[in-house]
């Protein structure tokens, strides 16, 4: 996998999450995401309606105040590469958002075959 590009969800007008894009063998990642969606649905977890976009979340944005020029900064970093890595497994986290920040709890760890 490689890290390329910088962006925000849902968009620059109302940014909530700052992320780095993930590229490389994304087709395999998308296939894994599809299998996970099916499995989660059988557990009663509603399927995500938004399209899957491989990314690494960097920060949550509480307020867009003081972010003038964000669109220009994102445009400048759109094609910039930040290295590569080999994914050796999947870790399932629970994310609890609190006023003091997110609390992450590891629920399960699944190493990939051959790792």
N, C-alpha and C positions, 0 to 999 in steps of 0.2 A: 504494500500500500504506500502511497505517497501523499504528502500534505501540500496542497496547492490552493491558494485563494483564501480570501477573508470575506465574511459576509455576516448578515444579521437576519434573524427571524422575528416577526413575519416579514418585515421590510424596513427601509430606511425612514419611513414616515412614523412608524411606531416600533422602534427596535426594542426587543425584549431579551434576545439572546445573541451574543457575539460568538461566531464560530469560525473554525478553519475547515476548508473543504478536504475531503478524502477522495483520492483517485487511485488508479492502478487496477487491480483485479476486482473491480466493483461489481461485476456480474455475479461473482461467487457470493459476495456480501449481500446483494439484493436477493439472491436465491435463499440464503440463510434467513434473511429477514422475512421472506414469504412463508417459510416453514414455521418460524417462530410465531408469526401472526396467526396461522392456523391453529397451532398448539395453544396459544393464549385464548383464542376464541372458544375452544373446548373447555377452558377453565372459567369461562364467563367474562373474560376481559374483552371489551369492545375493540374491534379492529380500527386502527388509525385511519381516518379519512384522507388526511393529507398525504401526498406522495412521499416516498422514502427518499431522503437525501443524506448520503453518507457524510458525516461531519464529526468534528470534535468540538464540543461546547467549551468555550473559554470563560464566559462570564454571563451573568444575568444582569439585565439593565432595569433598574427600578423606575427611573425617570429619564426621559430624553433631554432634560435640561442640561445645558452645557455641552451638548454634543454637536454643536454647529460645525459644519464641514465634514460630518461623518460620511456623507455620500461621496465626497471627493476622495477621502482617505481610502474608502473601500474600493473605489475605482482604480486608484493607484496600486493597490495590493492584490487586485483581482487575479493576476497571472503569476504572482510571485510564489516560488517554491520554497518550502520550509523543511525539506528532507524526506526521508522514507523510513518505513519500519515493517517488520514481519509480525502479523497477528498470530499469536500462539494459542489463543483461547478466547472465551467469552465469559465475562463476569456480569451477572445480573444484580443490579443495584436497586434499592428502594430509595426514593428521594422524598424527604419530608421538608417542605418549605416552611421556614419559621421567620419571624421578624428579624432575628439575628443572623439569618442566612440558612442555606440548605444543610440538612443533615443526611449523609449518605450511609446506607447500611448494605453490606454485601449479603445477598440472599443465597447465591449459588455461584460456583466457579466450574466452567466446563472447558478443559483443555482440548484443543483440536488434535485429531489423530496425527501422529508423527512429530508432535511437539515435545 
